[in-house]
Amino acid sequence: MFFLLSCFLIFMVASLFVKLMLTIVLGRARRRETQTYREYTSASEQYSDKEGEVYVSSVSSSEQEKLVEKDMGEYVDFETVKEE
């Protein structure tokens, strides 16, 4: 009888512990997702423009670095030849 009672009590305590831990973990996940959503929506409101307008931000040609030096090689214009 004592064995059954102790098994029942251990089961009840374990189930309460698991329920408490799941509540804590899921609450944290929900708060994290809510915060991420708020950050996303506030960022999109910050850049809200009229629909259809396009803004392009690029580096001007004078600010770009040349990746290949002028004496690196020469341009070869290839032709495709059909073999018959």
N, C-alpha and C positions, 0 to 999 in steps of 0.2 A: 504494500500500500504506500509506504514511504517513497519507494522508487518511482511509482507513477505520479505521485504528487510533486516530487522534485523535478521530474521530466517535464511535467505540465508547467511548473513555475519557470524553469529554464526556457522553455519554448515561448512563454508569454513575455518574459524579459527580453529575449532575443528579438521577437517580433516588434516590440515597442522600440528597441534600439535601432532596428533597421528602418522603421517608419520615421523615427526622428532624424536619422542620418539622410534618408532620401529627401525629407522635407528641407533640410539645410542645403543639401547639394543642389536640388532643383531650384530653390529660392535664389541661390547665388547665380546659377546659370541664367535664370530669368532676369535678374538685375543686370547682369553683364550684357545680355542681348538687348535689353531696354536702353542701356547706356550707348551701345553701339548704334542702335537705331536713331537715337537722339542726335548723336554726333553726325551721322550721315545726313539726316534731314536738315540740321543746322548748316552743314557745309553746302548742301545743294541750294538752300535759300540764299546763302551768301553770294553765289554766282548766278542767281536767277536773272536771265536776260529775256528779252522778247523772243517769242517763238519764231524761228526761221533766221534769226541773226547768227552770223558766223564770225568768230573772232579767231585769228591765227596769230600765235605768238611764236616767232622764230628768231634765230640768231641771224643778224645781217651778214652779208658776205665778207665784210671787212673784219668781223669779229671771229669768223670761223678759222680754225687752224687747218693748214694744208697737211694732209696725212702723207702724201707722197711728194718727194722732192722733184724738181723739174728735170734733173739729170738721171732720174731713176730708170727710165726706159723709153721706148717709143711706141706709138700707137700703130697697130697693124690692122688693116681693114681686110677681113677675111671674106672670101666669096664662097658660096656653096655651089659645088659642081655636081651635076647629076651624071652618074655613070650609066651608060646604056649598054 
